[in-house]
Amino acid sequence: MEWKQGKTHIIPDCLSRTPVTTPKDDDLLAEVDGPFVHNIQLELQDPILKDIAEIGKADNEYQDLKNQVLEGFPLRKENLRNNLKPYWKVKDSLTLDGDLLLKGCQLIIPKAARKNVLDQLHKSHQGIEKTKRRARQTVYWPAMNSDIQNTIEACASCQERRPSLPKEPMISDPQPERPFIDVSMDLFSIGGKYFMVYIDRCSSWPIVCQFGTRCPNSKVIIVCLQKIFTDTGIPIRIRNDGGPQFSSSEFKQFLRKWNISQSFSSPYYPQSNGHAEAAVKVMKALIVKCMNRGILDEETYHAGLLEFRNTPTANGLSPAQILFGHPLRSLVPAHQNAFSPEWQKIPRNEDRGRQQEKTKYWYNKDAKELPLLPPGTSVRIQNPITKKWDQKGTILRRGPYRDYVIKYPCGKEQIRNRRYLKMIPGGRAEGEMF
């Protein structure tokens, strides 16, 4: 190490030089002691915490808890005041910071301030669990989790935009013992023309009726069904949706006269009449593909319908084989042996049942059973178009296929499937309308 004179240093050390001037008042701020700094801290106090402290001063429970924290908790819970017993489990983590109560780092909120805190927590409109996690970061009071849940469940905006309910496990009807005793029917339109499909639930044999450009009324449908009955016999049950043609008094009287029972599917829920809906889908595709510039090619259409009736289903047999015991002759080449009885295998009910169980198994893989809704329950109803839960009603009665009759505030009644109904929390108020 080599010593050098100070005057030879390139950058003089300020600490080695004597001040040449008297310091000004501004230069002496650093010498002001504690009280000045404390005044700065008081001026920067959080106004939210100040409000909590003020509200706490007017809250008897809050003041009792402060005093208890100062005095110490008794050894036994029975010796504690009733209004402070909810704090027993967290007594060891309670502390005081001036007029504020803390549980660890969480601020204990007086009763009068909890509503505002809940509103602030829910401004992001997040789910129940996320809101609980956010609240646990900074605040605490007994039963806070249930208060958060009730707040979110009471939020109209959140409830209207909740996701759809999951599908429920499949309900399968018993396999019919013979053809055309259990049938489904449905109306549909293509290119401004109306059609009706009538399909057997045993053989899946479809019959399609054409009605022209005017939507058929009950009388037109009755005439069509009478013609079908002369060819296939009178069914025991007809399943259809709740359209006006099928729910009119005229149609119901016709069914009673012919000793036919009727079963309705739920509106906007095609799965509840899946057999007819599947047939409608296939027939629609066939008709569209047989149209040329909006005009149906009748020859191509009827040839296609014949091939559909000859096409084997999942059980290996075609509707024609199940119904007649053999395929029908069509334009597709076939040897005469293909129509011989010894080459035909009529499916047994247990064979068809196994196929039905297989379909049911895969459908139910991601299905969930929803709780039943008793009559008088107030519910939210999902709009089938917007998917929002923005309608309300009351359960009148429950049907056999998870269908419910709902009464709207205007007095209108409608059938809706359980999947589109969500109970309003605390909504078991019979006779209460919205």
ZIPE-V998314 format. One record per run of one state. SS is the DSSP state (H for helix, E for strand, - for the rest). FROM is the first residue (numbers start at 0). LEN is the number of residues. If there is no record, write none. Layout:
SS	FROM	LEN
SS	FROM	LEN
//
This chain:
-	0	5
H	5	3
-	8	5
H	13	3
-	16	9
H	25	6
-	31	2
H	33	10
-	43	3
H	46	11
-	57	2
H	59	12
-	71	5
H	76	3
-	79	2
H	81	12
E	93	4
-	97	2
E	99	4
-	103	2
E	105	3
-	108	2
H	110	14
-	124	3
H	127	11
E	138	2
-	140	3
H	143	10
-	153	2
H	155	5
-	160	21
E	181	9
-	190	2
E	192	8
-	200	5
E	205	7
-	212	5
H	217	15
-	232	4
E	236	4
-	240	3
H	243	4
-	247	1
H	248	9
-	257	3
E	260	4
-	264	5
H	269	20
-	289	1
E	290	2
-	292	2
E	294	2
-	296	1
H	297	13
-	310	1
E	311	1
-	312	5
E	317	1
H	318	6
-	324	11
H	335	4
-	339	1
H	340	3
-	343	5
H	348	18
-	366	11
E	377	4
-	381	9
E	390	8
-	398	4
E	402	6
-	408	4
E	412	5
H	417	3
E	420	3
-	423	11
//
